[in-house]
Amino acid sequence: MGHRLHGEVVSINGDALTWKKVRFNDGVIDFDKYLGWTCTHSISYAVCYVKMRATKSGVDMHVDSNYSSRVYLNGELIYEFAVGRSHGGIPDTVAEVTLKVGLNVIVFKIANGEGQWKGSIWFLDGDGNPIEGLSVTFDPHEVQDYSKTIPVINGA
């Protein structure tokens, strides 16, 4: 059985917070747009499941975020950026990522200082092509195929 975060309530410093399912059609997690205001000096966590039909090595993971961010793949920290910047610049690339067959859990932590609060992650093969057999979901029991709609930035 997989974890179902949507609707779960957690308590942080006495505040009850609820995990919510949010879809962004342009490949960008825009927290300001979702919240309806610019929220400064905050941290967010975005979670999704990447399902693979077969294990795939040599994958390039591209990350774009403002301010600092971390990416965890299956519980392991595989990316960290600790300096302020704007989203929409040149993304960072983590080369030689391995996505295992079945479910891979992605946790994307984005800290915001001032200004916009956005982040993006996408996977391409070594030639810059979408990954065959990759599906993304918020619920590991309800997989939707996004293999043909993974965003490509700057023709990468």
C-alpha positions in Angstrom: 0.0 0.0 0.0 1.2 3.5 -0.8 0.9 6.7 1.2 -2.1 8.9 0.5 -1.2 12.4 1.4 -4.2 14.3 0.0 -6.5 15.3 2.8 -4.2 14.2 5.6 -3.9 16.7 8.4 -0.6 17.3 10.1 0.2 19.6 13.1 3.1 22.0 12.8 3.8 24.3 15.7 0.2 23.9 16.8 -1.2 24.8 13.4 -3.3 22.1 11.6 -2.2 21.9 8.0 -3.8 19.8 5.3 -2.0 18.1 2.3 -3.8 19.1 -0.9 -3.7 17.8 -4.4 -2.8 20.5 -7.0 -2.2 20.2 -10.7 -0.1 22.6 -12.7 -0.6 22.2 -16.5 2.5 24.2 -17.5 5.0 22.1 -15.5 5.6 24.9 -12.9 4.6 24.7 -9.3 3.5 28.2 -8.6 2.7 28.5 -4.9 1.8 32.2 -5.2 -0.8 31.4 -7.8 -2.2 28.5 -5.8 -2.3 30.4 -2.5 -3.6 33.6 -4.1 -0.9 35.8 -2.6 2.9 36.1 -2.4 4.1 34.3 0.7 7.6 35.2 1.8 10.0 33.5 4.1 8.3 30.2 3.8 9.0 26.5 3.0 6.9 24.2 1.0 7.0 20.5 0.2 5.6 19.0 -3.0 5.3 15.2 -3.3 4.6 13.0 -6.2 5.1 9.5 -7.4 7.0 8.7 -10.6 6.1 5.2 -11.9 8.4 3.5 -14.3 7.6 0.4 -16.4 11.3 -0.5 -16.3 14.4 0.7 -14.4 16.1 3.5 -16.3 19.7 4.7 -15.6 21.5 7.7 -17.0 18.5 10.0 -16.6 19.0 13.7 -16.3 16.9 15.4 -13.7 16.4 19.2 -14.3 15.5 21.5 -11.4 14.5 25.1 -11.5 13.4 27.0 -8.4 13.6 30.3 -6.7 15.7 30.6 -3.6 16.9 27.3 -2.1 15.6 23.9 -2.8 16.2 20.2 -2.2 15.0 17.1 -4.1 14.7 13.7 -2.4 14.4 10.6 -4.6 13.1 7.5 -2.6 14.3 9.1 0.6 17.8 10.1 -0.6 18.9 13.7 -1.0 20.0 13.9 -4.6 19.9 17.7 -5.2 20.5 20.8 -3.1 20.7 24.5 -4.0 21.2 26.9 -1.1 21.4 30.4 -2.8 18.6 32.8 -3.8 17.7 33.2 -7.5 14.7 33.6 -9.7 12.7 30.7 -11.3 12.9 30.7 -15.1 16.7 31.0 -15.5 19.1 28.2 -16.5 18.0 25.0 -14.7 20.4 22.8 -12.7 21.0 19.3 -14.0 21.5 16.2 -11.9 23.1 13.7 -14.2 23.0 9.9 -14.0 19.8 9.6 -11.9 18.4 6.1 -11.8 14.6 5.7 -11.7 13.7 2.2 -10.5 10.9 0.0 -11.9 7.7 0.7 -10.1 7.1 3.7 -7.8 9.7 6.4 -7.1 8.9 9.0 -4.5 9.9 12.6 -5.3 9.9 15.2 -2.5 10.6 18.7 -3.6 11.4 21.2 -0.8 11.3 24.8 -1.9 12.2 27.7 0.4 11.2 31.2 -0.4 12.7 34.4 0.8 11.3 37.4 -1.1 9.4 37.5 -4.4 8.0 34.7 -6.5 7.7 31.1 -5.1 8.0 28.6 -7.9 9.6 25.3 -8.8 9.9 22.8 -11.6 11.4 19.3 -12.0 11.6 17.3 -15.2 13.4 14.2 -16.4 15.0 13.7 -19.8 17.3 11.0 -21.2 20.9 11.8 -22.1 19.8 13.0 -25.5 17.2 15.4 -24.2 14.2 13.3 -24.9 11.2 12.4 -22.6 11.6 9.2 -20.7 9.7 6.3 -22.2 7.4 4.5 -19.7 7.3 7.3 -17.2 4.0 8.2 -15.4 3.4 10.7 -12.7 0.7 10.7 -10.0 -0.2 11.9 -6.6 -1.7 8.6 -5.7 0.3 5.5 -6.4 -2.9 3.6 -7.2 -4.1 6.0 -9.9 -1.3 6.6 -12.4 -1.7 9.0 -15.3 0.6 9.0 -18.2 2.5 12.3 -18.7 5.4 10.8 -20.7 4.5 12.9 -23.8 3.9 16.1 -21.9 7.0 16.5 -19.8 8.0 20.2 -20.1 11.2 21.1 -22.0 12.7 24.4 -21.2 15.0 26.3 -23.7 14.8 23.5 -26.2 16.7 21.2 -23.8 
